[in-house]
């Protein structure tokens, strides 16, 4: 680097240096030999920095957001097991009591390994979000002690993240790479000064008042530097940019925003939906790359492709991850540990979600747990895992053939027995006729943006339809068209004569904040009729994990997960035979999800489910409606995994057919060329060579 600086000073002294902002050392008009030496020195230094496994041309690190992560060097890191003996956080004998006296944590002690990937499970209200805050050091009053090494960089995604409302989406995202951004800006300002041939005084006021440097210390003091000092400062800043791997910062940021389907860069936060705000905050956090990454429901509002990208990124991320999530495929693919938070305790298990399920079922068996219904649900899900290969865990189509049996069971005592055993039950509506839902040539746009066009399908009695596709493709709009709160541009939605709708929307609207949980769900009734039996309304409410004093809490004071369960319980008790669920899994705990899956399996009706939770869809759906970016949609008989396999096979057949057609065309062309050659004289051979080359 000293020889490179010497060349730069000699060029500057000769008056032959030209500098442009953003160029490596800014050399434009220097003599070619000196410019070559200068560039080789810079390339050599960058090459050393890139030698750790990144792309030398772009300076991309393996775990950089916005790029497809490379395989981690350490297999244990890939499995999320962490580094033995190296800890990034510790809780010792932590006890936390909520206002009102409820004990949230009782004598919790944990040690968090560096590089570990931990998935946190537990019922809503058990303290999962509070546990993240304890690890981050931002939780309020508690007994016991928490520890993190000095200087540890901690980042946390909260369920309702905050953004700067006065700045654009891009400006908010760039806050995650503030140091790299400031280094690049300082580099550009130095080059601006060098462009003036060292006339620092001419640009001193411009640097101090530049919009690019407003509020940033990175531009301080440049106006008073000599030309030689500017070169020294430029070398130091360049080294810093190398160490931050920031030369391709803009492309990394834009790639990460695209992967997470963030809103437009110039959009302002007040105009964004809750899901869009979460994606912006998540993008900002991943770009920051903290050493301890705490995520509260990171997959909420992410489409399938974004979740898959996030899984790949986290799998190779070298920091520590603790994620509270209900997404069981996510837990299966990413987690090296499962931490179960319940009843004031936090119990760790080494392994992914499938391993934890097996362990938990065995634990319940050995302890002879009296909650037999919950144990059976765990065994049922474990059996499903064993009998269905990963990626192809599809719902049996026998459901369509057993509609009459389901109807008889719900009319009898089966639904009441489910409630009495602590399981969710959907109050059935009237018997469905032959026609349930028919969509005919449906089209919908908002302004110039097309959502879908010419959509047609029929939903059979007893079918459960999973609706999938990227965010913004019209999935929720389709549900609103079925409900009748939106009007189509073209086409129509036809409901059967006996159809009674039940609708759980994303916003969980229609709840009275002043009522208690029990009052809002019961609507003045103390007894619920299920088929031929009656059950206590409080027992029904408790099946949604709303027990004891929770039933007396005001709706306005509930968490997001608790509000979701209240809205679900209120809707499912009304009685319906066509159930519309728009993102029902958001903020629900795994136990409630598992019980809801079984309730849908026993439901004597049809359902339309919009969700990004592939595990949930594979468990309950026997039909799939997949939206594409071009406004088309495919209706498929089978689960989402069945659909993915069919689409892959169709792509292989298409490729094979194209190869066959290309081979046939090449053979025909070769035959034509041979015939032509046989009838030509030697003087035409040169022309034939050209023609053959073209063919």
C-alpha positions in Angstrom: 0.0 0.0 0.0 3.0 2.4 0.6 4.1 1.9 -3.0 0.6 2.6 -4.3 0.5 5.8 -2.2 3.9 6.9 -3.5 2.7 6.5 -7.1 -0.4 8.6 -6.3 1.7 11.4 -4.8 4.1 11.4 -7.7 1.2 11.6 -10.1 -0.5 14.4 -8.1 2.8 16.3 -7.9 3.2 16.2 -11.7 -0.3 17.7 -12.0 -1.6 14.8 -14.0 -4.1 13.3 -11.6 -7.9 13.4 -12.3 -10.4 12.1 -9.8 -14.1 11.2 -10.1 -16.4 10.4 -7.2 -16.9 6.7 -6.5 -13.9 5.5 -8.5 -11.2 3.4 -6.8 -8.7 6.0 -5.8 -10.3 8.2 -8.5 -7.6 7.8 -11.2 -8.9 8.9 -14.6 -6.3 10.7 -16.7 -3.1 9.4 -15.1 -0.5 7.9 -17.5 -1.3 4.3 -18.3 1.7 2.7 -16.6 1.1 4.5 -13.4 -2.6 3.9 -13.5 -1.9 0.2 -14.1 0.4 0.0 -11.0 -2.2 1.9 -9.0 -5.0 -0.5 -9.9 -2.8 -3.6 -9.4 -2.0 -2.5 -5.9 -5.7 -1.9 -5.1 -6.7 -5.2 -6.7 -4.0 -7.1 -4.8 -5.2 -5.6 -1.5 -8.8 -6.4 -2.3 -7.9 -9.9 -3.4 -6.5 -10.6 0.0 -9.6 -9.4 1.7 -11.8 -11.5 -0.6 -9.7 -14.6 0.0 -11.9 -15.8 2.9 -14.4 -17.3 0.6 -16.2 -14.4 -1.0 -16.5 -13.4 -4.6 -13.3 -11.5 -5.5 -14.9 -9.6 -8.3 -17.8 -8.3 -6.2 -16.5 -8.5 -2.7 -19.6 -10.4 -1.5 -19.3 -12.4 1.7 -21.0 -15.8 1.9 -23.6 -14.6 4.4 -24.3 -11.2 2.9 -28.0 -10.4 2.6 -29.1 -9.9 -1.0 -27.0 -12.8 -2.3 -27.5 -16.5 -2.2 -25.5 -17.6 0.8 -22.6 -20.0 0.2 -22.2 -23.1 2.2 -20.8 -22.4 5.7 -17.3 -23.8 6.3 -18.3 -25.2 9.7 -20.9 -28.0 9.4 -21.9 -27.4 13.0 -22.8 -23.8 12.1 -24.9 -25.1 9.2 -26.8 -27.4 11.7 -27.2 -24.5 14.1 -25.4 -26.3 17.0 -23.1 -23.4 17.9 -19.5 -23.4 19.1 -18.9 -25.4 22.3 -17.7 -23.3 25.2 -18.3 -19.9 23.5 -21.3 -18.0 24.9 -23.0 -14.8 23.8 -25.7 -14.5 26.5 -26.6 -16.0 29.8 -29.6 -15.9 32.1 -29.2 -16.9 35.7 -32.1 -17.6 38.0 -34.4 -15.1 36.3 -37.8 -14.6 37.8 -40.3 -12.2 36.3 -43.8 -11.3 37.7 -46.3 -9.4 35.6 -48.5 -6.7 37.0 -51.4 -8.5 38.7 -49.2 -11.2 40.1 -48.9 -13.8 37.3 -45.4 -15.4 37.3 -44.0 -15.3 33.7 -40.6 -16.8 34.5 -39.7 -18.8 37.6 -36.0 -19.5 38.1 -35.0 -19.6 34.4 -31.3 -20.2 33.7 -29.9 -20.5 30.1 -26.6 -20.2 28.3 -26.6 -19.3 24.6 -23.8 -20.7 22.5 -22.2 -18.5 19.8 -23.4 -19.5 16.4 -26.4 -21.5 17.7 -29.8 -21.4 15.9 -32.6 -21.6 18.4 -36.3 -21.9 17.7 -38.6 -20.8 20.5 -42.0 -22.6 21.0 -44.7 -22.0 23.5 -48.3 -20.9 23.9 -49.3 -17.3 23.4 -48.7 -15.3 26.6 -46.0 -17.8 27.9 -43.3 -15.1 27.7 -41.5 -15.9 24.3 -41.3 -12.2 23.4 -40.2 -11.3 26.9 -37.5 -13.9 26.7 -36.1 -12.2 23.6 -36.1 -8.9 25.4 -34.2 -10.4 28.3 -31.5 -11.7 26.0 -31.3 -8.3 24.4 -31.1 -6.6 27.8 -34.1 -4.4 27.2 -36.7 -6.1 29.4 -38.0 -4.3 32.5 -37.9 -5.3 36.1 -37.0 -8.9 37.0 -35.0 -10.8 39.5 -31.9 -12.7 38.7 -29.1 -11.7 36.4 -28.5 -11.4 32.6 -25.1 -11.3 30.9 -23.7 -10.5 27.5 -20.0 -9.9 26.6 -19.0 -6.2 26.3 -19.4 -4.8 22.8 -21.7 -7.6 21.6 -23.8 -6.3 18.6 -27.5 -7.2 19.3 -30.3 -6.8 16.8 -34.0 -7.6 17.4 -37.1 -7.7 15.2 -40.2 -7.0 17.2 -43.7 -7.9 16.3 -44.5 -4.3 15.7 -41.2 -2.7 14.7 -40.6 1.0 14.6 -39.5 3.0 11.5 -38.6 6.6 11.0 -41.9 8.0 9.6 -40.3 11.0 8.1 -37.8 9.1 5.9 -38.3 6.8 2.9 -38.2 3.0 2.8 -34.6 3.1 1.3 -33.4 5.5 4.0 -34.8 3.3 6.7 -33.2 0.2 5.2 -29.8 2.0 4.8 -29.7 2.6 8.6 -28.8 -1.0 8.9 -25.5 -0.3 7.0 -24.9 3.1 8.4 -21.1 2.7 8.9 -20.5 1.3 5.4 -22.7 4.0 3.9 -20.8 6.8 5.8 -17.5 5.3 4.7 -18.5 5.3 1.0 -19.8 8.9 1.4 -16.5 10.0 2.9 -14.7 8.3 0.1 -16.7 10.2 -2.5 -16.2 13.5 -0.7 -12.5 13.0 -0.6 -12.5 12.3 -4.3 -14.5 15.5 -4.9 -11.8 17.4 -3.2 -9.1 15.6 -5.2 -10.9 16.5 -8.4 -10.2 20.1 -7.6 -6.5 19.3 -7.6 -6.2 19.8 -3.9 -7.9 23.2 -3.7 -9.5 22.1 -0.5 -10.6 25.7 0.5 -12.9 25.8 -2.6 -14.9 22.8 -1.4 -14.7 23.2 2.4 -18.0 24.9 2.7 -19.6 22.5 0.2 -18.4 19.5 2.3 -19.7 21.0 5.5 -23.1 21.9 4.1 -23.6 19.0 1.7 -26.9 17.2 2.0 -25.0 13.9 1.7 -23.2 14.7 5.0 -26.0 16.3 6.9 -26.0 14.8 10.4 -23.1 12.5 9.6 -19.7 12.9 11.4 -18.0 11.0 8.4 -17.5 14.3 6.5 -16.0 16.3 9.3 -12.6 17.9 8.9 -12.0 17.2 5.2 -12.0 20.8 4.1 -8.9 21.7 6.1 -6.7 18.8 4.9 -3.7 19.2 2.5 -3.5 17.2 -0.7 -1.1 14.7 0.9 -3.3 14.3 3.9 -6.3 13.7 1.7 -4.5 10.8 0.0 -3.6 9.4 3.4 -7.2 9.8 4.5 -8.4 8.2 1.3 -6.1 5.1 1.9 -7.5 4.8 5.4 -11.1 5.0 4.2 -10.4 2.5 1.5 -9.1 0.0 4.0 -12.2 0.6 6.1 -14.5 0.0 3.1 -12.5 -3.2 2.3 -12.9 -4.4 5.9 -16.7 -3.7 5.8 -17.0 -5.4 2.3 -18.9 -2.3 1.2 -17.8 -1.8 -2.4 -21.0 -3.5 -3.7 -23.3 -2.1 -0.9 -25.9 -0.7 -3.3 -26.4 -4.0 -5.1 -26.5 -5.9 -1.8 -29.2 -3.6 -0.4 -31.4 -3.8 -3.5 -31.0 -7.6 -3.8 -32.1 -8.0 -0.1 -35.1 -5.7 -0.6 -36.1 -7.7 -3.6 -35.7 -11.0 -1.9 -37.9 -9.9 1.0 -40.4 -8.2 -1.3 -40.0 -4.8 0.3 -42.2 -1.9 -0.8 -40.8 0.7 -3.3 -37.6 2.5 -2.1 -39.3 5.9 -2.2 -42.4 4.9 -0.3 -43.0 6.6 3.0 -43.7 4.5 6.2 -47.1 6.1 7.0 -48.5 4.6 3.7 -47.3 1.1 4.5 -49.3 -1.9 5.8 -48.2 -3.7 8.9 -46.7 -6.5 6.8 -44.7 -4.1 4.6 -43.3 -2.3 7.7 -42.2 -5.7 9.1 -40.4 -6.6 5.8 -38.6 -3.2 5.8 -37.5 -3.7 9.4 -36.4 -7.3 8.8 -34.3 -6.2 5.7 -32.7 -3.4 7.8 -31.8 -5.9 10.5 -30.3 -8.6 8.3 -28.2 -6.0 6.5 -26.9 -4.9 9.9 -25.7 -8.5 10.6 -25.6 -8.3 14.4 -23.7 -11.0 16.3 -26.9 -11.9 18.2 -30.0 -11.9 16.0 -33.4 -12.0 17.9 -36.4 -12.5 15.7 -40.1 -12.4 16.8 -42.2 -14.1 14.2 -39.9 -13.3 11.3 -42.0 -15.3 8.7 -45.2 -13.4 9.3 -46.2 -11.6 6.1 -43.5 -13.2 4.0 -44.4 -15.2 0.9 -42.9 -18.7 0.3 -40.0 -17.6 -1.8 -39.0 -14.9 0.8 -39.2 -17.5 3.6 -37.0 -19.9 1.6 -34.5 -17.2 1.0 -34.5 -16.3 4.7 -34.0 -20.0 5.6 -30.9 -20.2 3.4 -29.5 -16.9 4.7 -29.9 -17.9 8.4 -28.5 -21.4 7.8 -25.2 -19.9 6.8 -25.3 -16.9 9.0 -22.3 -17.1 11.4 -23.9 -15.2 14.2 -26.3 -16.5 16.8 -30.1 -16.6 16.1 -33.0 -16.9 18.4 -36.3 -17.0 16.6 -39.9 -17.1 18.0 -42.0 -18.6 15.2 -44.9 -20.9 14.5 -43.6 -21.9 11.1 -42.7 -25.5 11.6 -41.0 -26.1 8.2 -38.8 -23.0 9.2 -38.0 -24.6 12.5 -37.3 -27.9 10.8 -34.9 -26.4 8.3 -33.1 -23.8 10.4 -33.1 -24.7 14.1 -30.4 -26.6 15.8 -32.1 -26.3 19.2 -35.8 -26.0 20.2 -36.5 -24.0 23.4 -39.9 -24.7 24.8 -41.3 -21.8 27.0 -44.3 -22.8 29.1 -45.6 -22.6 32.7 -42.8 -20.3 33.8 -40.0 -22.5 32.6 -37.7 -22.6 29.5 -36.7 -26.2 28.5 -34.0 -26.6 25.7 -33.8 -29.5 23.3 -30.9 -30.2 20.9 -32.4 -30.9 17.5 -34.9 -29.5 15.0 -38.7 -29.5 15.3 -39.3 -33.1 14.1 -36.8 -34.3 16.6 -38.4 -32.3 19.4 -41.9 -33.7 18.4 -40.6 -37.2 18.9 -38.9 -36.3 22.2 -42.0 -34.5 23.5 -44.3 -37.4 22.6 -42.0 -39.8 24.4 -41.8 -37.4 27.4 -45.5 -37.3 27.7 -45.7 -41.1 27.5 -43.1 -41.6 30.2 -44.7 -39.0 32.5 -48.1 -40.5 31.9 -49.4 -37.0 31.3 -53.1 -36.7 32.1 -53.8 -34.5 29.1 -54.4 -37.4 26.7 -55.9 -35.2 24.0 -52.7 -33.1 23.7 -50.6 -36.2 23.6 -52.7 -37.8 20.9 -52.4 -34.6 18.8 -48.6 -34.8 19.1 -48.6 -38.5 18.2 -50.9 -37.7 15.2 -48.5 -35.1 13.9 -45.5 -37.3 14.5 -47.2 -40.1 12.6 -47.9 -37.8 9.7 -44.1 -36.9 9.6 -43.1 -40.6 9.6 -45.6 -41.6 6.9 -45.1 -38.6 4.5 -41.7 -37.8 3.0 -40.3 -34.3 3.6 -41.5 -31.9 0.9 -44.4 -34.3 0.1 -46.4 -34.3 3.3 -49.8 -34.1 1.6 -53.3 -34.3 3.0 -55.1 -37.5 2.0 -57.8 -37.0 -0.6 -60.0 -39.5 1.2 -61.5 -36.4 2.9 -63.6 -35.7 -0.2 -65.0 -39.2 -0.1 -65.8 -39.1 3.6 -67.9 -35.9 3.7 -71.0 -37.8 4.7 -69.1 -39.5 7.6 -67.8 -36.1 8.8 -71.3 -34.7 8.6 -72.7 -37.5 10.7 -69.9 -37.2 13.3 -70.4 -33.5 13.7 -74.2 -33.9 14.0 -73.5 -36.5 16.7 -71.4 -36.1 19.9 -68.0 -36.0 18.3 -67.7 -32.2 18.3 -68.8 -31.9 21.9 -66.3 -34.6 22.9 -63.5 -32.7 21.1 -64.3 -29.6 23.2 -64.5 -31.5 26.4 -61.0 -33.0 25.7 -59.6 -29.5 25.2 -59.5 -29.5 21.4 -60.8 -26.9 19.0 -64.1 -27.7 17.3 -65.7 -25.8 14.4 -69.5 -25.4 14.9 -71.0 -26.9 11.7 -73.5 -25.1 9.5 -76.3 -26.6 7.4 -75.6 -29.5 5.0 -73.8 -28.5 1.8 -75.5 -29.1 -1.5 -73.7 -30.2 -4.7 -72.5 -26.6 -5.4 -70.3 -24.9 -2.9 -68.2 -22.3 -4.7 -67.9 -21.6 -8.4 -65.6 -18.9 -9.8 -66.2 -17.9 -13.4 -63.8 -15.9 -15.5 -62.9 -13.6 -12.6 -60.6 -10.6 -13.2 -59.5 -7.9 -10.8 -57.1 -4.9 -11.0 -56.3 -1.9 -8.9 -55.6 1.0 -11.2 -53.0 -0.1 -13.7 -51.9 -3.1 -11.6 -53.4 -6.4 -12.6 -53.9 -9.0 -9.8 -55.5 -11.8 -11.8 -57.5 -12.4 -14.9 -59.9 -15.0 -16.3 -59.8 -17.1 -13.1 -62.2 -20.1 -13.0 -62.5 -23.1 -10.6 -65.1 -25.1 -8.7 -64.7 -26.1 -5.0 -66.3 -29.5 -4.2 -68.2 -30.2 -1.0 -65.7 -31.1 1.8 -62.6 -29.7 0.0 -60.0 -27.5 1.7 -58.4 -25.2 -0.8 -54.9 -23.7 0.0 -54.3 -20.4 -1.8 -50.6 -19.6 -2.3 -48.5 -17.0 -4.2 -46.3 -14.0 -3.5 -47.5 -11.0 -1.6 -49.6 -8.6 -3.7 -50.9 -11.1 -6.2 -54.5 -10.9 -5.0 -55.0 -13.8 -2.6 -56.7 -11.7 0.1 -58.6 -9.9 -2.6 -60.0 -13.2 -3.9 -61.3 -13.9 -0.4 -63.0 -10.5 -0.2 -64.6 -11.1 -3.6 -66.0 -14.4 -2.2 -67.3 -12.5 0.9 -68.7 -9.7 -1.3 -66.8 -6.8 0.2 -65.0 -6.3 -3.1 -66.4 -6.2 -6.7 -64.8 -7.9 -9.6 -63.8 -6.1 -12.8 -65.1 -9.1 -14.8 -66.6 -12.5 -14.1 -68.6 -13.7 -11.1 -68.5 -15.7 -7.8 -71.4 -18.2 -7.3 -72.2 -19.6 -3.9 -74.4 -22.6 -3.3 -77.9 -22.1 -2.0 -77.1 -23.7 1.4 -73.7 -22.0 1.9 -73.1 -20.2 5.2 -69.9 -18.2 5.3 -67.4 -17.9 8.1 -64.6 -15.4 7.6 -61.4 -14.8 9.6 -59.6 -11.8 8.1 -56.0 -10.7 8.4 -56.8 -7.6 10.4 -58.8 -9.5 13.1 -61.4 -6.7 12.8 -64.8 -6.6 14.4 -63.6 -7.1 18.0 -65.0 -4.9 20.8 -62.0 -3.6 22.8 -64.1 -2.8 25.9 -65.4 -6.3 26.4 -63.7 -9.2 28.1 -62.4 -12.2 26.2 -65.3 -14.3 27.4 -68.0 -11.6 26.7 -66.7 -11.1 23.2 -66.7 -14.8 22.2 -69.8 -15.9 24.1 -72.0 -12.9 23.1 -74.2 -13.5 26.2 -74.5 -17.3 25.9 -73.2 -19.7 28.6 -73.9 -22.9 26.7 -72.9 -23.8 23.1 -74.8 -26.4 21.1 -72.6 -28.8 19.1 -74.6 -31.3 17.1 -76.8 -33.2 19.6 -74.8 -32.1 22.7 -74.3 -29.0 24.7 -71.0 -27.8 26.2 -70.1 -25.0 28.6 -69.1 -21.8 26.7 -66.1 -21.4 29.0 -64.9 -24.9 28.0 -65.2 -23.9 24.3 -63.2 -20.7 24.9 -60.5 -22.6 26.8 -59.8 -24.8 23.7 -58.3 -21.7 22.0 -55.7 -21.5 24.8 -57.7 -18.8 26.5 -58.0 -20.2 30.0 -58.5 -18.9 33.6 -57.9 -15.2 34.2 -57.2 -14.7 30.4 -61.0 -15.0 29.8 -61.5 -11.9 32.0 -58.9 -9.7 30.3 -60.2 -6.8 28.2 -59.8 -7.3 24.4 -58.1 -4.0 24.1 -55.2 -5.2 26.3 -54.5 -8.4 24.4 -51.3 -9.3 22.5 -51.5 -9.9 18.7 -51.6 -13.7 19.2 -54.3 -13.5 21.8 -56.4 -11.2 19.6 -56.0 -13.7 16.7 -57.3 -16.6 18.9 -60.3 -14.5 20.2 -61.3 -13.6 16.6 -60.9 -17.2 15.5 -63.0 -18.5 18.4 -65.7 -16.0 17.8 -65.9 -16.8 14.1 -65.8 -20.6 14.5 -68.6 -20.7 17.1 -71.1 -18.9 14.7 -71.7 -22.0 12.6 -70.7 -22.2 8.9 -70.1 -24.7 6.1 -67.7 -22.6 4.0 -64.9 -21.3 6.1 -62.6 -18.5 4.7 -59.3 -18.2 6.6 -56.9 -15.3 5.6 -53.5 -15.9 7.2 -54.9 -17.8 10.2 -51.5 -18.9 11.4 -50.1 -15.4 12.0 -49.2 -15.0 15.7 -50.8 -18.3 16.8 -48.8 -20.7 19.0 -47.9 -24.2 17.8 -50.4 -26.0 20.1 -53.3 -23.9 18.9 -52.2 -24.4 15.3 -52.0 -28.2 15.8 -55.5 -28.2 17.3 -56.9 -26.0 14.5 -55.4 -28.4 11.9 -57.3 -31.3 13.5 -60.5 -29.2 13.7 -60.3 -28.5 10.0 -59.7 -32.2 9.4 -62.9 -33.0 11.2 -64.9 -30.1 9.8 -68.0 -31.1 7.8 -67.7 -28.3 5.3 -65.4 -26.7 2.8 -62.7 -24.1 3.5 -60.5 -21.7 1.6 -57.2 -21.0 3.4 -54.7 -18.2 2.5 -51.4 -18.9 4.1 -47.6 -18.9 3.7 -47.3 -21.6 6.3 -46.5 -24.6 4.1 -46.6 -27.1 7.1 -50.1 -25.9 7.9 -51.2 -26.1 4.3 -49.8 -29.6 3.8 -51.6 -30.8 6.9 -55.0 -29.5 6.0 -55.4 -28.8 2.3 -56.4 -31.3 -0.5 -56.6 -28.6 -3.3 -54.2 -25.8 -4.3 -54.8 -22.5 -6.1 -51.4 -21.0 -7.0 -51.2 -17.4 -8.2 -48.4 -16.3 -10.6 -46.9 -12.8 -11.2 -48.4 -12.6 -14.7 -52.0 -12.6 -13.4 -52.6 -16.3 -14.1 -53.5 -18.9 -11.5 -53.5 -22.7 -11.5 -56.1 -24.8 -9.7 -54.7 -28.2 -8.7 -56.2 -31.2 -6.9 -53.6 -32.0 -4.2 -51.6 -30.2 -1.5 -49.0 -27.5 -2.1 -46.2 -30.1 -2.0 -48.1 -32.3 -4.5 -48.4 -29.2 -6.7 -44.7 -28.3 -6.4 -43.7 -31.9 -7.4 -46.2 -31.9 -10.3 -44.8 -28.5 -11.5 -41.2 -29.8 -11.3 -42.1 -32.9 -13.3 -44.0 -30.8 -15.9 -40.9 -28.5 -16.2 -38.7 -31.6 -16.8 -41.1 -32.9 -19.4 -41.1 -29.5 -21.1 -37.3 -29.4 -21.2 -37.1 -33.0 -22.5 -39.7 -32.1 -25.2 -37.7 -29.0 -26.2 -34.5 -31.0 -26.4 -36.2 -33.6 -28.6 -37.5 -30.9 -30.9 -34.1 -29.3 -31.1 -32.5 -32.6 -31.8 -35.0 -33.3 -34.6 -34.5 -29.9 -36.1 -30.7 -30.4 -36.0 -31.0 -33.8 -37.7 -33.3 -32.4 -40.4 -30.8 -29.5 -41.0 -27.9 -31.9 -41.2 -29.8 -34.1 -43.7 -30.6 -31.0 -45.8 -26.9 -29.9 -45.7 -25.8 -33.4 -46.8 -28.2 -33.4 -49.7 -27.0 -30.0 -50.8 -23.4 -31.0 -50.5 -23.9 -34.1 -52.7 -25.2 -32.0 -55.6 -22.6 -29.2 -55.4 -19.2 -28.9 -57.0 -16.0 -28.3 -55.1 -16.2 -24.5 -55.8 -19.2 -24.3 -53.4 -17.6 -25.9 -50.4 -16.6 -22.6 -48.9 -20.2 -21.4 -49.0 -21.4 -24.7 -47.5 -19.0 -24.3 -44.6 -20.5 -21.0 -43.8 -24.0 -22.4 -44.1 -23.2 -25.4 -41.9 -21.8 -23.0 -39.3 -25.0 -21.0 -39.4 -27.1 -24.2 -39.0 
